[in-house]
Amino acid sequence: MSATVHDEYRYVAVVIDFSKYMHRTLELDPARRVARVHPGTVLDHLRRELEEHHLAFGPDPSPHSHNTLGGMIGNNSCGIHSAMAGETEVKGSYEVRL
């Protein structure tokens, strides 16, 4: 079956940008190694908070200065360090392991 020019218009997607209003870290528990964040939290912002506790979030997709956690979860992002640090993994209600 060959694709036509009109095939690209069959699929519809809705993109919701949470980065303007839902971009905060709600909870950071270094003892349990758990962070609860809004979906619009940018990866580099989370990393700065984690560094204070000598923790890191393994996935390293590019450009991490613009990637939001919600987008990373939606795309199962991992980056070049995934073999060492793992992929973006969802635990329960979008709880990510550090």
PLY file of the C-alpha trace (Angstrom):
ply
format ascii 1.0
element vertex 98
property float x
property float y
property float z
element edge 97
property int vertex1
property int vertex2
end_header
0.00 0.00 0.00
1.49 3.30 -1.00
1.11 6.52 0.98
-0.48 9.56 -0.59
-0.16 13.24 0.22
-3.53 13.13 1.98
-2.53 10.29 4.34
-0.57 12.68 6.52
-3.79 14.53 7.40
-5.65 11.47 8.69
-4.11 11.56 12.14
-4.82 14.31 14.61
-2.87 15.12 17.75
-3.38 17.54 20.58
-0.29 19.07 22.15
-0.64 20.59 25.61
2.20 22.79 26.85
2.37 22.61 30.66
5.67 24.49 30.94
4.15 27.95 31.52
2.03 27.25 34.61
2.73 23.68 35.77
6.51 23.63 36.15
7.24 23.16 39.84
8.77 20.46 41.97
6.02 19.42 44.38
8.05 17.12 46.61
11.64 15.97 46.80
12.37 13.11 49.19
16.10 12.31 49.05
15.77 9.42 51.53
13.26 7.60 49.31
14.93 8.94 46.12
11.58 10.19 44.83
10.56 13.49 43.26
6.99 14.59 42.52
6.96 17.22 39.80
4.51 19.01 37.56
4.56 17.76 33.94
6.02 21.06 32.71
9.12 20.86 34.92
12.23 21.29 32.77
14.86 18.56 33.22
17.71 21.01 33.96
15.67 22.68 36.72
15.07 19.31 38.39
18.73 18.40 38.02
19.81 21.58 39.85
17.55 20.70 42.78
18.79 17.12 42.84
22.46 18.15 42.86
21.95 19.77 46.28
21.24 16.25 47.61
23.93 14.51 45.51
21.24 12.82 43.40
20.74 12.66 39.65
17.97 11.81 37.22
19.44 9.27 34.82
17.84 9.95 31.43
19.78 12.50 29.41
17.87 13.36 26.23
18.93 16.34 24.18
18.29 19.26 24.60
17.84 18.77 28.34
17.60 22.53 28.85
14.17 22.43 27.16
12.83 18.92 27.85
9.94 18.71 30.28
9.36 15.67 32.47
5.83 15.23 31.10
7.15 15.17 27.55
9.92 12.78 28.52
7.42 10.39 30.07
5.14 10.65 27.04
8.00 9.81 24.69
9.83 7.31 26.93
12.96 9.45 26.62
16.35 8.13 27.61
19.30 9.77 25.82
22.84 8.56 25.35
23.36 7.41 28.96
20.36 5.05 29.01
22.49 1.89 29.14
24.11 3.17 32.33
21.32 5.20 33.96
18.11 3.78 32.50
15.14 5.30 30.70
12.40 7.58 31.95
10.36 5.18 34.03
6.91 5.78 35.47
6.07 4.35 38.88
2.45 4.55 40.00
0.93 7.95 39.36
3.83 9.36 37.35
6.34 9.02 40.13
9.84 8.89 38.69
12.79 7.16 40.35
16.00 9.12 40.91
0 1
1 2
2 3
3 4
4 5
5 6
6 7
7 8
8 9
9 10
10 11
11 12
12 13
13 14
14 15
15 16
16 17
17 18
18 19
19 20
20 21
21 22
22 23
23 24
24 25
25 26
26 27
27 28
28 29
29 30
30 31
31 32
32 33
33 34
34 35
35 36
36 37
37 38
38 39
39 40
40 41
41 42
42 43
43 44
44 45
45 46
46 47
47 48
48 49
49 50
50 51
51 52
52 53
53 54
54 55
55 56
56 57
57 58
58 59
59 60
60 61
61 62
62 63
63 64
64 65
65 66
66 67
67 68
68 69
69 70
70 71
71 72
72 73
73 74
74 75
75 76
76 77
77 78
78 79
79 80
80 81
81 82
82 83
83 84
84 85
85 86
86 87
87 88
88 89
89 90
90 91
91 92
92 93
93 94
94 95
95 96
96 97
